[in-house]
Amino acid sequence: MGSHGKQQQQITHEVDAQPLSVVAEEGEETSYSVHPPLMFAFNERIRPLLDAVDKLRHLKVAQEGIQLPTIVVVGDQSSGKSSVLESLAGISLPRGQGICTRVPLIMRLQHHQNPEPELHLEYQGKTVPTDETQIAKAIVLATDEIAGRGKGISHTPLTLVVKKRGVPDLTMVDLPGITRVPVHGQPEDIYEQISGIIMEYIRPEESIILNVLSATVDFPTCESIRMSQRVDKNGERTLAVVTKADIAPEGLLEKVTADDVNIGLGYVCVRNRIGDESYEEARVAEASLFRNHPLLSRMDESMVGIPVLAQKLVQIQGTIISKCLPDIVRKINDKLNSNVSELSKMPQNVSSVAEAMTVFMRIICLSKDCLRKILLRGEFDEYPEDKTMHCTARLFEKLNEFDDELQKSAENKLTENFLVDEMKVLDEAKRIELPNFLPHTAFLVILQKKVEQISNTPIDFMEKVWNYIEIVVTNVFTKHCENYPQLHLATRRAIHSLVAKMKAKSFDRVMEFVEMEKLTDYTCSPEYMSDWGKLMAQQKSFIERINNYYSITIEGFGNIQIGHLHGLSNVREQEQAFDMKMRITAYWKVVLKRLVDNLALHLQLHVRNLVDRHMEPEIVNELMGSQGGGPGAIQRMLEESPSTAKKRERLNKSIKLLKDSKEVVAQIMDKIAFDN
């Protein structure tokens, strides 16, 4: 059983343990046979607790997710719910066919010594005084104002304050009676509407459910029982009051004793006022009924009568409030600290262009520091879980992918029509010269053809990289400008423009790299001669087998089909073609590596320039108007966005509410500590 269940057991025990005698106004103990006022000696201890909760409810602390201990009165339509409340309050509530209670009615009963009662209604920020003769009419008028004329209902509560001599100190919420079939112009979904209101109030574990049942019906069939069991299956926070005991006394004792519906806080059977009886007369008649009736007199005095019901409710209420107060204090403090922290993180309002520029330059500095970390230094502590923003690793991956793509594009042509292209080019490059020289023009023709085949690959790589960098830079600025949505459009526009310029420069530079490789052949890398020597070491073996085999394995190429070379040329031409192939192959490795290295170095330089040199002026120019953004971007920083202003207002309002609530609770906690 949870802590709340244990609390409810304790509540039950404490209620049962209380004496049934009451204290009359003169302070003299009187037996139950005399109609006493419904005010008990422990009211003075309950009142401060109840006042504190009423103040918290008036402050609407529930809007902050902090539930308050509440006695919630539910019952099926015509169960006698209104009559029970009338008996407790000693006033007449609205009567009539259909739904009389169309809004949650918070009834605050308070004993006071003045002989003249004081009654007033509180709703929609108004306080409307009334009296006992006009209270029913006043409630109807207030309900019409809240829920509209007709039969509709509303979640907006109406508070009735009754200060009257002899009433118990209680605060209860009376909810609309449950009806399944809409009648008399009620909405078609009336049951769903009422269910929604009831569940809203009885679902919190801090709520005590006062379930009003008619003795004339089977308890398990009552809709109010079904609803309360959905949120309080074992009945640990449910008290049942059984009305109309005088109408259906047969078997009532057995029904409440059997407790087939799990009412953990027990039953109280009552007889409500009939006709023109006064409330004093009704209580005398009630006492006589349960004392003299042949069936009802068998019931224990601890479970019959309005005075017993009042006593139990006051004690249960005091107990649950006392137990919930520490948790309420904790929740108020937690919510207050959370809101203060959230408010402190919000940007301060800027009131001048100078302040706006100061804020903006701070955003620039923070964004540049972040970009240096993620784009240049490989740090990603600001984005530990977002791998997209681990930029140096992602750029390295893209560079490797580019390298792989270049290698694959070269390999696809490496063994296709082996030596055929070389022979054709050599044949076309023949001139009058010694036979053991390879024409340089032939080498350049083949080289240029290979470079042309991969010329788009570096451009595509740069396109992908700069698109990625634009996303990264935009994300960083969006993060640091999140509290200033006025800057979003201008910064995005500036970043897009800047990246477009950097991309264009990169395209020009990449095309230069490609054109340089087409123009001439040169390298000082020793790897070229080393690789060419290793490949040429296989020439003799290849020439010897060229006319006798259809395939041969060459290191660096794999298995090569050579059937198409049979008888195609003489040995000298075969040797020259092989030599040309190996020179191109060795040099091509240098070309590809040089392209990758050059692009990597170019990229690092231009990303650094982007962050350190170009970004700040571009964005400042955009915001200040030289790029068409106009001065509005900075000017708009002086006007807090509606969403930010609304959030700031909500937080300030919430903080004030919670501080007021904290003060209310602190006062009552100090009083409890003093009394103890």
N, C-alpha and C positions, 0 to 999 in steps of 0.2 A: 504494500500500500504506500502511495506517495505521501509526502509531507502534508499536502493539502487534505488528503483523506484522514490523516491522523488529527489534523486540526478540527475537522468536522466531527470526529468521534468525541474530541474534547469538548466541542461546543455542545453536543448532545448531552454529555455527562453533566456539564455545568448547568444546563437548563433544567435537567431533571432534578438536580440537587437543590435547586432554589426552593424556599418555602412558598406555599401557596397563599399565605396571608398577605394582605396589602396594608398600606398605611394611609389612613384617612387624612384629610386636610389638617385636622387638629393634631395629627401625630399619634392618635390613639389607634392601636391595632384593632381591626374589626374582622369578623368572620366573613366567609364568602356569602352567607345568607343575606347580608345587608348589601345593598348596591353601593359599592365604593366608586370613587373616581378612578379613572384608568391611569393614575400617576403613582409611581412607586418610589420608595425611599432611595433607590439607586439611580434615579433620574439625574441627580446632580453630578454623578460621576460620568454618566453617558453623554450629557449635554455638550461638554467641551469637545469630545470626540466627534460627535455628530455635527457640531458647528464647523469643525475643521474640514470634515468631508464635504459638507454643504458648500463651504467656501471654495474648495478645490473643484467641486462640480460646477459652481458658478463661474470659476475661472476657465472652465472647459479644458481641464488638464487631460481629459480622455482623448482630445484631439492630438496629443503628443504620444499616444499609445500607452498611457498609464491608466490602468483600470482601477476604479474605485469600488470599495465594498458597497453593495446595493441590495436592498430587499426588493425583488421584482415580483409583482403580483400578476399572476396569469390565471386564466380560467376560460372554460367554454362559455359561449354566449348563454345568458340566462342561468348561470351557475350560482348567482347571488354574490358575485364579486363586489359590485357597487355597494350592496347592503352591508357587507363586512367592513368596507372602508368607511362607510357612513357611521357605523357603530363605533369604530376606533376613533374617528375624528369628531363625532357628535355633530355633524352637519349633513345637509341634504345635497346629494350630487345629482347631475342630470339623469332623468329617467325617460323612457320611451321605447318604442319598438325599434328593432335593428340595433346598429352599433351606436352606443352613447359615447364611449370613449374612442375618439378618432385620432388622437395624438397621445404620445407618452405623457402621462400626467404625474409629475413629481410632486408628491404630497409631503410637505415638511410640517410635521406636527410638533408643537412646542408648548409645554406647560408654562403658564405664568400666573402670578398671583392676582392680577387685576380681574375684577369680576366681569368686566366687559371684554368680550372676545375681539381680537384683531385679525382680520383676514385680508389678504391681498394676493393678486396674481402677478407673476413675472413672466414676460415673454417678449421676444423681439426687442430687447433693450428697454422695455417699458415696465412700469410698476403701476398696477391698477387696483386701488383700494376697493373693498366690497364689504358686505356683511352677511350674516347667516341667512337672511331672508332673500338676498339677491345673488347668493353665490352660484347656484345652479345656472341662472340666467347668464351671469358673468362668464362662467366657464364655456357655455355654448357660444357666446359672442366671440370670446377669445379663440375658441377652436375654429369657428368659421373664418376668422381672420388668418389663422395659420394654415388650415387645410382647405379653405374654400367652403362655400355653402354646398350643401348636398350631403353625400354619403362617403366622399373620398377620405382617405387617411393620409397622415404625414409623419415623417420621422422626427420633425422638429418638436422638441418637448415644450410643455407648458408647466410652469411651477405654481403650485398652490401652497401658500404659507398660512398655517392656522396656528395662531397663538391663543390658547384657550385654557382656562382653569380646569385642571383635572385630566387633560389628555396626556397620553404617553409621549415621551420624546422619541419620535420615530421619523425616519425619512423613507418613503416607499415610492416605487415607480409603478403606477397603474397602467397596464397596457390594454389595447383593444381586446374585447372578447373574441374568441375564436369562432368563426362561422365558415362552413364549407360552401354553402349555397348562397349566391348573391340574391338579395331581395330588396324591394323598396328602392330601386334605383342605384343599388351598390355596384361598383365596378365588377366586371366579369372575373378579374383576377384578384378579388378581394381576399381570398384565402392565402394566396401567395404573398400579397402585400403584408397582411397581418403576420404571417409566419416569419417573413423577413425581419419585421420589427422585433418580434418576440425573440427570435434566435440571436439577434444583435445584442439584446440585453441579458439573456440568460446564459449565453455561451461562456463569458469570462468566468474563471474559477472563483473570482472574488464575489460573484453574485449569489445571494441567497434567494431561492425560488419559493415564493409563497403560492402554492397551488390550491386554488379554490375549487372544491368539488361539491357537487350536489348529492345529497344522500339518496335522491330518487333514481340515480343511474348507477350502472356498474362501473367502478373506477377504471378497470383496464380498457374500457371503451372510450374514455375521455381523451379528446385530442390534446388537451393541455398536459396530460400525463405522458402521452407519446412524445410530445415535444421535449418535455423536461428530461425524459429518459434518454433522449438522443445526446444530451450534453452532460447528464448526471445519472449514469446508468444505475449506480448503486444507491442513489438517493441521498448521498452524504451531505448535500447542501439543499435538500428539499424539505420544507415543512408543509403539511396539508391542513387546510381548514375545511371542515365538512359543514355545509349549510343545510338548511331545511330539515334539520334533525327531527323537528316536531311533525313534519309531514310524512316522513318515511322512517319511523323508529325501528321497524321490524328488521332484525338481522344487522343493524348498524354496528352493534358491539362486535359481532363476529367479523364484519368487513374490516374494521379498523384494527382488530386484533390479529387477523390473518395477514394483513399487510401484503397482499399479492402484488402490489406495484412498487415496493421498495421505497418507502418514505422514511429516510434515515433520521430525520429530526422529529419524527412523530406526527400525531394527529391531534387536532383540537376541534371538537364538535360544538357548533354554536346554533343559537336560535336568534335570527335577526328581527328587527322591528317590524311590526305588522300594522298596517293601516295608519291611524292617527296617533299611535302610541308615541309618547315621548321617549327619549333615549333612556331616561331613568326608569320609566315604567317597563320598557323592553328588557332591561337587565334584571329587574325584579322578576318579571315573568320567566326569563331565561333561567334564573337561579331556581325558581320554583319547579320548572319543567324537569331539570336534571336532578332535582332532589326528590321529586314525588312521582315521576312517571315510572310505571312498573318495569319498563325495559331500559329506559335511559338512565334511571337511577343506579343501575348496576355498573355504570361507567365510573372509572376512577376520577376523583375531582381534579387530578392533574391534567386531564385531557378534555375538559368541558368549559365552555363559557368564554365570552369576549374578554373578561379581565385576565384569564389565563393566557389567552392568545396574545394580548397586549404585553403581558409579562414576558412571555417567551420571546416575542419579537424584539423587545428592548434588550433582553440579555444576549440573544444571538447576535443582534446588531453590535452591541458593545464589544462582544468577544471577537467577532470577525474583524472589526475595525482595529482593535488593539493588535491583533496578530498580523494584519496587513500593513500597518504603519511603517515598520522597518523596511519592508520591501518597497513601499511607495517612496520612502526617503531615498533608497538606493537608486530606484529608477529615475527619480527626478534629478539626482546628482549626475547620473550617467548621461541622461539626455541633455542636461544643461552643459556639461563638459564637452559633449560631442558637438553641440550647436555653436558654442563659443569657439571651439577649434576650427569648425568649418567656416565661421564668419571671419576668423583671423586670416584664413588662407585666401579670402576673396580680395580682389584688388581694391585699393582705396579709391574713392572718387577723385577725379582730377578736375581742377577748377580753372586752369589756365593752359595756354598753348605751351608754356615753358614746362609745366608739370607733365603735360601729355608727352612732350618730347623726351623728358627725363625717363618716363615710364617706357616709352618706345625704345630708347637707347639701351635701357636695361634689358628689354626683351631681345634686342639685337645681340648684346654681349652674351647673354645666357644661351641664345641659339648658336652663336659662333663657337662658344666653349663646348657645347654639346656636339656640334658637327666636327670639331677638331678631334674630339675623343673617338667618335664612332667612325669617321671617315679616314682619319689620318693616323691615330694612335692605336686603334684596335681595341678600345675600351668600350664596354657596353653596360656599365652598371646602372645607367638610367633606364635601360630596356632589357632587364635580365631574362625575361621570358619571351620577348618578341624577337625571334631570330631574323626576321626581315630587317631589323635595325642593327644587326651585327654586321656592319657594312664592310669592314676590311675582309672578313671571311667570305661574304657574298661576292665581293669584287674578285677575290682570288679564285673562287669557284667559276665565275664567268670567264676569267682569263684562261683557266684550264680548259673550259669548254671551247673557247675560241681556238686554243692550241690544238685540241683534239680534232676540231672541225677542219682546220687547215691540214693536219696530217692525213685525215681520211680523204679529203679532196685530192690530195697528192697521190695517195696510195691507190685510189680507184683507177688512175691512168698508168700506174707504174709498170704493170706487166701486160697491159693490153697491146696486141700487135707488136710484140717485143722486137726492137731494133728497126721496125719498118719506118717510123717517122724519121729516125736518125739517118737512115740510108737515103731517104728521099731528100732531106735537107742537104746532106753532104753531096749528093749528086748535083743538086742545083747550085751548090757553092763552088763547083770545080772551076779552077782557073790554071793558068800556066804557072806552075810552081813545083817545088820538090814534092815527091809523093808522101814523105813521112811527116808532113805538117797538117794539122787539123785547121780548117778555115774558122777564124774567129767569128765571122758573120754567121756561120751555121750554128755555132753555140748560142749567139745572141737571139737568133730566130726562135730556137727551141725554148730558150729561157723566157723570152717575151710572151710566147704562147702560153707557157705554164703560169706566168704571173697574171696574165689576162684572165685565165680560168678561175683564179681565186680572188680577183680584185674586189668583188662585192662582199666577200666574207668580212674583211675588216670594217667596212662601212656598216654592215648589219650589227657587228659587235658593238661599235660605238653608239649606234642607235639604241640598243638595249641598255647599255651602261648609263647613258645620259638620261634615259627615261627612268631608270631605277634611281639615279641620284636626284632627279626632280621630285620623285615620290618621297624619298628620305628627307630632303630639305624641307619640303612642304609639311611633312608630318612633324618635324622638329619645331617649325615655326607655329604650326597650329597648336601644338602642345603648350608652347610658351605664351601664345596669344589667346588661350582658351577663355580667359576672363574678359577679353576685349574683342568681341566678334566684329566690331567696327573695322578692325584691321585685317580680317581674314581675306576679303576679296582683293584688297590692294597688295597684300604680301603674296598671295597666290599668283596674281598677275605679274608682279615683279619677278618672282622666282621662275615662272614659265618663260618670261622674256629673257631673263639672264641665261637660263639653261639653253634656250634656243640659240643664243649667240655663241655660247661655249660649244654647243653641238656643231654649229656651222664651222667654227674654227677647227674643231677636231676633224670634221669631214675633209676640210682643205688639207690639213696636215697629213691625214691618212692617205689621201690621194697623192700627196708628194712622196710619201714612203713608197707607194706602189710604183709611181713613175720613176723614182730613183732605181728601183730594182729592175725596171725594164730598160733603163738607159744604158747601163754598163754592168759588168761583172767584176766584183772586187771583194776580197776579204783578206784579212791578215790572220785569220784564225788557223792555227795549226791543224785543227780537226779536218779541214778540207783536204789537205794533202794526205793526212793519215787515213781518212775514210776512202779517198780515191785509191791509195796504194793497196788497201785491203781488198777492195772490189776488183782492181786490175789483176790481182794475184790469181784470179779465177779465169782470166782471159784464155790462156793456153788450153786449159781443159775444155772450156766452152767451144773454142774453134775446132778442136779435134773431134768433138761429138756432134757438131751442128748438123752435119749431113747424114748422121747415122741414128739419131734419136728423134723422137717426137716430143719429148719433154725432158727437162733437166732441172735440177735444183741448184740455185745460186744463192749464196749467203747474202742476206739483205733483201732478197726478192721472194724467196720461197720457190715453189715449183712453177716452172715457166714452160708454156707450150711453144715449141720451136719448129713444128712441122712446116709452117708457112715459109721458113727460111731455106728449105732444101733447094739447092741449085739456084737460089735467087741472086747470088753475087759471088765474087771471088773472095779469096782469103783476105786480101788487103782491105777490101771494102768492109768485110765482116769485122776485121780488127779495128778499123777506124770507127765503125758504127758502135761497136762494143765500148771502145774508149770514150766516145762522145756520151754514150748512155751513162757510163760510170762517172764522168766529169759532172754531167748535169745532176745526177743523183746525189753526189757528194756536196755539190754546191747548193742544191735545193734545200738540203737540211740547214745550211747556213742562212739561206734566204728566209725560211720559215721561222727559225729561231730569232733572226734579226727583226722580223716583223712583230713577233710577240713581244720581244724586249722593248722595241721602240714604242709600241702602243702602251705597254705597261708604264714606261717612264713618262710618256706624254700624258697619260691619264693621271698619274700621281701629281705631276706638275700642275695640270689644269684644275684638278680638284682642290689643291692647295690654294691656287690663285682665286678660285671661286669663293672659298671660305674667307681668305685673308684680305683679298684686294677688291674683288668685284661685287660681292654680295651686298655689303653695307651701302655703298653709293647707289646701287640700282634700286634698292628698296626705299632708301631715303628720297631719292628722286621721284619715285612713284608716289610716295605719300605726300610729298611737298608739291606735286603738280607738274613737274617737268616732263613726266611721261603720260600726262593726260589724266592722272588720278585726281587732280585738283586738291585744294587744301582740305577738302571735306573729310578725308580719312583721319587726319589729326584732329580736326574740329569735332568730328563725331565721337572721338574719345572723351570729349567733355560731356557728352550726353550718354549716360549709362544706358545700356540696352534694356529694353523692357523686361527681358527674362532675368537679367542680372539684378535689375532694380527690384523685381518681384521677389527674387530669391533673398536679397538682402533684407527686404521688408519682412518677409516670412521669418527669417532667422531672428531678426531683432524683436519681432512680436513674440516669437516662441521663447526667446531668452528672458524677456520681461515676464511672460506668463510663468515660466519655470522658477524664476527668482521669487516672484510673489508666492508661488506655491511652496517653495522651500521655506519661506518665512512663516507661512501658515503652519506648516508641519513642524517646524522648529519650535514654535510657540507651544503647540500642544505636547510635543515630546518633552519640553522643559517642564511643563505643568505635571505631566505624568511622573517624571523623575522626582519632582518636588513632593507630590502627593505620596509617592512610595517612601 
